[in-house]
């Protein structure tokens, strides 16, 4: 069974969300509709995304700016 906890943290003016599954390493990563949409939305907010595969699974991270005093 695949698990995907979604930890997040806010600090230094940014919100960081990471989704990691435990499905094991992935070969070539090709951005489909979901990854492209996530990247476009993050860029619209002045942020960025990253996707990487490692021994414990696939990790998708989104980083977006958060103004001082703003709640994500």
Buried (B, 14 or more C-beta within 10 A) or exposed (E): EEEBEEEEEEEEEBBBBBBBBEBEEBEEEEEEEEBEEBBEEBEEBEBEBEBEBEEEBBBBBBBBEBEEEEEE
